[in-house]
Amino acid sequence: MKSKTILVTGAAGFIGFHLCLQLLNRNFKVIGFDNINDYYDTELKNSRINKIKELKNNNWRFKKGDLQDYEYLNSIFVTYKPQIVVNLAAQAGVRYSLQNPIAYINSNLVGFGNLLECCRIYEVENLIYASSSSVYGGNGKYPFSENDSVDHPVSLYAATKKSNELMAHAYSHIYKLPTTGLRFFTVYGAWGRPDMAPMIFTKSILEQNPIKIFNYGEMYRDFTYIDDVISIVCHLIDLPAEPNINFDKKLPEPSSSWAPYRIYNIGNNNPIPLMQFIETLEDELGIKAKKEFVEMQKGDVFKTAADTKIIKSVVNYSNTSLQEGIHHFVTWYKNFYF
C-alpha cells in the first residue's frame, strides 16, 4: 500500500517535532513546514530539525516558510500534494499575547485561513489542527467539557484558537472538509518549549535562581505528557471527522456537527496542584527551589482540567504518571543542556 503524504506545520515546534518522528517511524511521507521564528530559542528549534535529519529518512522533507505567505504555501500543496494536514503552527503563549497581540492575529488567523483555503482547493482528506485548553477562559465548571460554552476568553491567544474552531466549522460545512480541533492541556516533556513552566522552573532551580510562583501557588494544571499526546494524534490521522448523524440543531452540542467536524480535549483528566508539580521536579533534580510567590498574571487561569470522555470513546490511550513524565523530561534536559 502506497504511503500517504502528511504536511505538518510547526514541525520545528515541540509537538510538531515529536509528531514528525512518529509519523516517519510509521512510514508516512512527511513534509515539515516551519518559519523558525524567534519567539523562543531558534537553536532549540534547529536542533529538533537536525535530530530528524539525522535519521536520513528519504520520506522526510523540510520547508522553511510562513503560513502568512499564501503563494509559497500554495506551492507546497502543488509540489507535494499532501492528503493529510496537521496544523501545529501558531503564535503560542498566553503571556506574550498581552505584549504583541498583532502577532497572534497574523499567525493564528491569517495563517490558518490560508491553510484552510489550500486544504479546500486541494481536497485534503483530513485536517487536524491545534486548538488549546485556553479557550475555556474564565469557566468555573470542572472538568472542562468540549460541550461547555467557550465564549468568554481571557486572552487574545485563546480568542484566536476559538476563532480557528469557528473557521474550521465553516469550511467543514461549506466544503465538506473534515476538520478535527485538538484542545491541548499543558503538554510537557523532552524537547519542550522554554517559555513553559517545566523548562523555566528546571533552568532556574539548576542555576539556583528563584522561581516565580503565580497566584501564590494556588493553581492547578492538567499536565499531559508528550508521548500520550502523540499517540492520540497518530490515531486520529486515520480517523477523519465525520458528520454526527444524530446532531440536533435545536439542542446543538459544540463538540460535533452535521458537518464533518470534531473537537477533542487532549488532556490527562488529573489536575495537579502547582506546588505538587514543583515538589516532584525538586525530587527528580535533588535540589530545593528558591520560591518567589506572586499574584496571578493577566490572561492566566486558576485551574485547567480536561474531561476526556469523548476522546476516550474513540481512542484507547494510557496516561503517563507525573513522576514518570518528569523523570524522562529531566533526563533529556540534562543531556541536552549539559
N, C-alpha and C positions, 0 to 999 in steps of 0.2 A: 504493500500500500504506500502510495506516494505521501511523503511527509508534508504537512501544511506549513505555510509561512505565517509567522506571527510578528507584527510590529509592536514593540514595547517602547513606549515613550517614557522618558525619565529613567532610561536604562542605567545611567551612572548614579542614580539615587539609591537609597538604602533598600527599599523594597524591590525596585526595578532590577538592581544588580542580582539579588538573590533569585528573583524570578527567572532572569535570563539563564543563570547557571542551571536551574532545574529544568527549564524547557530544552536547553541543549542536551541535557542528560536524557531527556525523553525523545530525542531525535527530531525535534522541530527545527525548521529553518527560522532563525531569529534575526530580525533587523532591529538593532538597538538605536534609539534616537534620543539625543540629549543636547542641550545647549551649553552644558558645563558652566552655568553661571556662578558668580562669586558670592552668592547668598551665604554659603559656608565654604570651608576649605576645599579649593579645587584640587589640591594634591590628593585628598582622600577620594574624590570622585574619579580622578585619573587612575588612582591605584586600583579602584574597583574594575574599571575598564581593562586595565593591564592584566588583572587577575583572570579575566575572561579570555583575553588574547593568549595568555599562557597555555590555554587548553589546545590551541592550534586546531580548532574545530572549524571545518570547512562550511558548516551551516551557520556560521556567525558573520554578520556584517555590522559595522558601527558607522552611523552617520551623525555628524555634528550639525545641529540646526535648531531652529526655534519654531515652535508651533505658530507663532505670530506671522511667520513668513509663509504665506499661503502657497506661493508659487513653488518654493522649494519642497514644502510638504507634499504638494500635489505630485511633484516629480518622483518622490519616494514611492508613492502609490503606483504611478505609471511604470516605474522600473521593476519593482519587486512584487506588486500585486498581492499584498497580504490578504489572506482570508479572514484572519482574526486580528483584532487590535486590543491591546491592553494599555490604557492611558493612565500612567502614573506620573506624568509630567505636570507640575503645578508650582506656583509660588507657595511654598509651605510656611507654616509657623503662625500661630495666633499673635504673638507679641510683635513680630515685625510688621504685621498688618496695621498696627497702630502708628507706625513710623512712616511707612511707604505704601499707602493704600493703592496708588495707581499701578504698582507692580502686580497686584492681585487682579485688578480689572483687566490689564493687558494679557497676562499669562493665563489666568483661570477662566476668563470669559471669552476674550477674543481668540486666544489659542484653542480653547476647547471647541468653540464654534467652527473654526477652520477644520478641526479634526472631524467633527460630526459631518461636515459637508463632504469631505473626502470619503468618509465611510459610506455616505449615501451614494455618491457618484459611482464608486467602485464596488458597490453592493457587498460590503463586508458581511460575513456570516454571523459574527459575534463581536460586539463591542463591550468590553469590561472597563470600567473607569473607577478611579479612586474618588470616593466622597470622604466624609470624616465624621467622627463622633461629635465634632464641634457643632454640627448642625442642630443638635438638641438644645443648644443655648442655655437659657435660664430654666429649662424644665426641672421641676422638683419631684416628678414621679420617677421612682426607680423600681426595677431596671428600665433603661430606655428601650422602647419597642419601636420597630420600623413603622408601626401603625400609629404612633403618637404624632401629635402636631409638632412641626418644627418651623413655626412661623415667627419665632422670636429669637433670632440670632443675637449674640452679644459681641461678635467681632465681624469685621468685613470678610476675613478668611472664611468663617462659617457661612456668611451670606453668599459668597461665590460658590461654595460647594453645594449649597441648596439650589442655587441657580443652575448649576451643572445638571442636577437631577431633573429640574423642570425642562431644561433644554433637551435633555436626552428623551424625556417623555414625548415631547413634541415630535421629534424625529421618529420615535417608535410608532407613534400614532399615524403620522402623515405618510411616512416612507416605509413602514414595516421593518425598520432597522432594529434588530434585537439588541437591547442595551441592559446592562447589569451594573448597578452602582453599589460600591462597597464602602460602608461606613467603618473605617478602621478605628480601633480603640487602642491608643498609646502603644504602638508597636516598638519593641526594643530587641536588641541582640547584637551579634557580631556585625561589624561594619556599619554601625548605627550613625544617626545624624548627630553632629557635635552640638547642635542647638537644643537637644532634648536632655531631660533630667539625668538619665543614666550616664551619658557621656560627660555632662557638666559636673555632676557630683563626683564621678570617678577621678577625673582630672584634678579637681580641687582637693579631694581627700589625699591623693597621692602626693600632691605638691604642698600639702598641709596648709592650704588656704581655706578660709571659711566658706561654707555653702549657704546660700540664701534659701530659707525655707518659708514659702509663702503661706499666707493665712495662718501663720504661727503653727504650722504643722497640721492644721485641721483640714486635710484634703484626702481624697480617695481617687485612685486611678485604676481602671481595668487594664492592667498591664498585660500585653499579649505578645507572646514570643514569636519571633520572625518565622521560624520553621513551621509553626502552626498556620500562620497566615499564608505562606507559600503553598502549603498542602491544599488549603481551601481554594486558592486562586487556580491552581492546576486542575482541580476537579471541575471548576466552573467553566474552564476553557472548553470542556466537552459538553457543557450544558447551557447552550444559549437560551436567553429568556424566551418564554412562550406566553401567549395570551392566557389570562386566567378566565376560563370558560364560565366560572361561577361568579365573576365580578358583578357586583350590584351597584349600578350608578346612583341609586337612591341612598345607599349606605357605602360610599366608596372607601376602600382601605388604601392608604398611601403606599404600601409596600408592593402592590401589583397593579395590573390594569387589564382592560380589554385589549390593549396593545401588547406587543412582546417586550415587556418592561418589568424589571425586578429591582428591589432594593434589599440589601442584606447587611445586618450588623456583623462585623468580624471582630469578635472580642473573646474574652476569657470567661465572662459571666462570673467574675470573682473580684470585686473591687478591693484593692489593697490599700490600707492606710499609708499615707506618705511616710510616716515615721517607721512603719514596719519595713517598707522598701529600703529606706536608708540603713536601718539596722542590719538587714540581710546583706546589703552591699558592704557595710563595715565588717561584718563577719567574714565575708569572702576575701576582702582586702587585708584583713588583720590590722586595720587602723581605725581609730575612732575619728569621726568627722568633727571639725570645728563648726559649730552651728550658729547661724545668724537668723533669728526669727523676725519676719517682716509681714506686713499686711498683704492682702490679696491684690494682685495686679488687675488692671482694667482688661476686660476681654476674657479673663480666666473664669473657670467654673469650680465649684466646691467639690463636685463628685461626678465621675463617669462610671456607668455600669451598663453592660450590654445584656439585653435579653437576646439569647441566641437560639430560641426555639425554632425560628423559621429556617435559619441556615442549617441547623442540625437535622431538619426534616428532609433536606436534600443532599447533604454531605456528611459522611462519617469522618470525624477527626477527634484527636485527643488534645488535651491542653497540657502544655509543659508547665511544671510547677515553677514558682518564682525562684526557689533555691537552685533548681537545675538551670533555669534560664540565666540567672545572674552568674552562675559558675562558668557557663560557656562564654558569656559576654566578657567577663573579667579576664578569662584565659586569652581570648582574642585580643583584648585591649593591651595587655602586657606584651604579647608577641608583636603586635603592630607598632606600638609606640616606644618600645624599649629594646 
